[in-house]
Amino acid sequence: RLSGKGSAVFHLLVALTVSYIALGSDRFDYSYPILSLLSIKEYFSYSYFILGMLMFKHRKPIFNLLNNNNIIGGCILLTIIFQTAMTLYGTQTLGYGAGLAILCLRTVELTIIWFIFHKYSTLCATSRFGHILSLIGRRSLDVYFIHYFFLPSHLQTWGAYFAEINAPFIAYLCAIILSIPLIAASLGTGCILRLSTFTGELLLGVKRINAKQIQSANENPKISVIIPVYNVEQYL
């Protein structure tokens, strides 16, 4: 738990250290397969965990700051410029500052998206679009685990082609279009797997709730959502 400026600074320094170790390990994956097996480079995301905790703690002043159209507009413009520059020219010229630059850019991008969802209620979980996003969020494990089986063959060839013609925007657009049927297929397959208690628990970690647990939840006044009792076993 973060408390006080000193603790926050300490966690940020630890997060940056872990991120640079994760980025540095990427170049040794071929020499030391154990690094790839342990997914060391994925620890770069630890920085986002710490930043997310800090930003959520100070969300009110952040939202008040972003309510200024000049600030939010400047953030969006700078994000587009830096993202385009990094896509076209890479991060080699930044040297050891590349990791920090990527972290700052991604944090600003996520902050903008967070603010948009906060400001426009139509994107929240109460709307139809929000329900879809909420479903994808709840079933993110399904997408992460299953989407690999629906990826087109020779996908790396496509990436090399877009890199050769130097068309990052078209590549990004194609990736978005491709992700839609992938997510739909993954969610559909996940729903089928969840029909079986065995496959749901084994493959997707679905927690089973028997009839006694459901009845106990219904009788507990602290539970705000009433779960109806069925004759068949239910699971989340």
Salt bridges, closest charged atoms under 4 A:
ASP26 OD1 - LYS41 NZ 3.90
GLU109 OE1 - ARG106 NH1 3.49
ASP142 OD1 - ARG194 NH2 2.91
GLU201 OE1 - ARG208 NE 2.94
